């Protein structure tokens, strides 16, 4: 079996899907790429047994169809060093010897039996189908993935919850301390449905979406989901279980509202948090008319810091404590110039929303408070 393919096209597709491979796999074949040549199109598959990704590359010429597996690290590292040029692959389908010829040289390596590669999961007949613009899906995953948990006791919290209705699609993530709810009106389902996408496939798809145009098709049943992009297809195992009622934890009717410049607040938090207790990262926000005072102290080392910022606030003075790293994470995942921090009292969660929402989007972030010592 022979075929010729562009070195940069092949290398970029392999790089994109190689993130699926785990550093340690139970099956040795999962350290390989599966190459399948059929009708002039080269399909390359990679899997970690829970997530499978397939991409296709056009070949310039080929003489026969066939399939073989090849060690991922070897072929990736070898192709990195070759500038753009045609690569000629010659594969002995009996002995699985592979020869790759390029302008001034050749590589020889051994392939592996493609039949050992696991089959990807198939969806059931009850599968639900929705379509979303690539940019809308990317926006939702980008904003939500940082808030997912790493909780072995509550696996449902370790992914992004897609809540699909006939009017909109809401992407939610929470680790119990912070929560992100990103509702988009630019996509909807034909029926009420939901699934929980684990963190790893969410991150994988997030890395592919910036180069994608047009629609992404998502199909899912109770166990698996399939994401179909222009040049990539991902099949992944879903997290099974019931996601908590996220709307019930969002405080309503918050009387205290502070409007503040987002980047100024991030800068002040970064400077002041250096002086917070390393164990807790606690910072205190004190709201008073048209001013917010950010302070932190570390009693063990007798260090403290305080900084004040101008803001829009006309309520009674109040103080609330937050974990600085979580608050900075939240502010960094909002794109707006200004944010509104809505508060009810120091023991209830703070709601953070952009002053100007993006088109067809309703973004809300929530952060649980920390107890202040004073």
Secondary structure, DSSP 8 states (H G I E B T S, - for coil): -EEEEEHHHHHHHHHHHHTTS-SS-SSGGGGEEEEEEETTEEEEEEE-SSEEEEEEEE-SEES--EEEEEEHHHHHHHHHT--S-EEEEEE-TTT-EEEEEETTEEEEEE-B-GGGS-------TT-EEEEEEHHHHHHHHHHHGGG----SS-GGGGEEEEEE-SS-EEEEEE-SSEEEEEEESS---SS-EEEEEEHHHHHHHHHHHTT--SEEEEEE-SSEEEEE-SSEEEEEE---S----GGGGS-----EEEEEEHHHHHHHHHHHHTTS-TTT-EEEEEEETTEEEEEEEEGGGTEEEEEEEE-B--S--EEEEEEHHHHHHHHHT--SSEEEEEES-TTS-EEEEESS--TTEEEEEEE--B----
